[in-house]
Amino acid sequence: MLTQGAFRHGTLLIEAVLERPELHHREIFVAIAGRCWRSLANESVLDRFLIALADQHDAALFQQIYTDLVMLPPLRGALLTRLHGHTSPALTQAMARMQQAVTQTTHDH
């Protein structure tokens, strides 16, 4: 079990990674969702994570990670709220950019 100090340290590391776009790789997002998901219970961190994930313009990756996270009871409520449009303007814009990129890619093929 994590101590409060270790939990806070982990959250700070995730925040630092999310602030650096050059670290936004699919493996990083998968690792955060799979191993550090407790830090996503912080709504600010969750929003930043989802915005950074949506900005990857990879709808399949977003859907897979979202589906995994929404199955976790501590995150379910916050994620479902965001799914139904009760979210920050920044996340709404990131989701729109992702959808636009996916639509553009689909039309290009």
N, C-alpha and C positions, 0 to 999 in steps of 0.2 A: 504494500500500500504506500502511496506517495505521501510524504510529509507536506505540510502547507508550503514550506520553503522550496522544496523540490518542484512542487506543482507551479508555484509562481515563477520559478526560474525557467521551467519549460515553456510557460506562456510567454515570458519575455523573449525567449529564443525564437518562438514562432512569430511573434510580432516583428522581430528583427529580420527574419527571413522574408516576411510579407512586404517589408519596406524596400526590399532590394529586388527589382524586376529581373535582374540577371540570374537570380536564384530560382525563378519560377519555372521549374521543370516538372514534367508529369510525375517523375519519381518522387519529387519533394512533396507534391500534393497528396500522392498516394501514401507516403510515409506519415504525413501529418494526420490524414484521415484514419489511417490504420493503427498508428501507435500513439498519437498525441491528441486524440479526439476530445479528451476531457477538457483541454484548453479551449476548445471551440464552444464550450458552454458559456464562455464570456461573449456576450452579444456583439461587442465591438470587434473582437477577434474573429468571430464567426462571419460577420459582414465583410471584413477585410479579406478573409480566406475565400469566401464565395465570389467577391469582386475579382480577386486575382485569378481564381479558377475560371470564371466566365471570360476574363480577358485573354485566356489562352485560345479562344475560338475553337474549342474542341468539344462539341456537344456530347459526344459519346463519353468522354472522360468526365464531363460535368455530371451527366446523368448517372454514371456508374458510382461516382463518389457520393453524390446526393442520395442515391438509393441506399447505399451502405450506411450513411450517417443517419438518415431518417429512421432507420430500424433501431437505433440506440435510444432507449427511453429518455435519457437526460437531454437529448438534442431534438427529439421529435417535435415538440411543440414549437420551438423557435424556427425550425426548418419549415414546418407546415404553414406557419404564419407568413413566412417569406414567400412561399409558393403561391399563396392566395393574395399576393400583392400588397401586404402590409409590411413594407420594407423601406429602406432608405432610397432616396433618389439615385445615389451613386450605384447601388446594386441594381436598381431598375435599368439604369443606363448601360451598365456592364452586360446585363442579360440581353438587352436590345442589340448591343454591338455583337454579341456572340451569335444571336439569331440571324442578324443581318449577314455576318461572315459565313455562316453555315448555308444560308439561302443563296448567297453569291457563289459559293463553292459548288453547290448542287446545280445551279444554272450553268456554270462554266463547263460541266462535264457532260 
